[in-house]
Amino acid sequence: MSSKPSTLVLVRHGQSQWNLENKFTGWVDVPLTEKGEAEAARAGRQIAKLHLTFDRAYTSVLKRANETLAVILRELKQEKLPIERDQALNERHYGELQGLNKDEMRKKYGADQVHLWRRSFDVAPPGGESLKNTAERTLPYFEAKIMPDLKAGKNVLVAAHGNSLRSIVMQLDGLSGEEVAALELATGVPLVYTFDAGGRVLSKKTLTT
């Protein structure tokens, strides 16, 4: 355990091709758009203003998160940073909805049902994961891998997905299932947490232009 504070930066990947096409993506491995690459670069420039040297980065196994991380590290001139990739940080699995257009699904199932699948804590889409299911794989990984780094005084960068990051923010901010339902994380907008040596959150801020 270190006596110095540590910093955790969370970044949702930039816009992906299926974000652009308004499709449910989940675990389908789609790339960033040009706008997504620009969002990642802007995130990198914002993070650079913190003048942090990172000790480790974590990301999912999906290319949109990996591409986002690579762009950020290039902006930070920290390309040689150790990186761990794990599907525990993947986006939630949208099951039978993956690859389907969100507006078409609203017409088929109703806007309320689609909203429930997308934003509720414990209602899963057909054949897929709820946010609760996502948290059940993301949070044990966070506690086993990332939190020990933070308690050791290390600075950590995580590039992942809307729902894996919502799971982490839910725990760090102490949100209820109802509160996290209203939480929306924008693409390419860094969240910055500082921690004490016991792993308690000292501060949180959002880096916006």
Secondary structure, 3 states (H helix, E strand, C coil): CCCCCEEEEEEECCCEHHHHCCECCCCCCCCECHHHHHHHHHHHHHHHCCCCCCCEEEECCCHHHHHHHHHHHHHHCCCCCCEEECHHHCCCCCHHHCCCEHHHHHHHHCHHHHHHHHHCCCCCCCCCCCHHHHHHHHHHHHHHHHHHHHHCCCCEEEEECHHHHHHHHHHHHCCCHHHHHCCCCCCCCCEEEEECCCCCEEEEEECCC
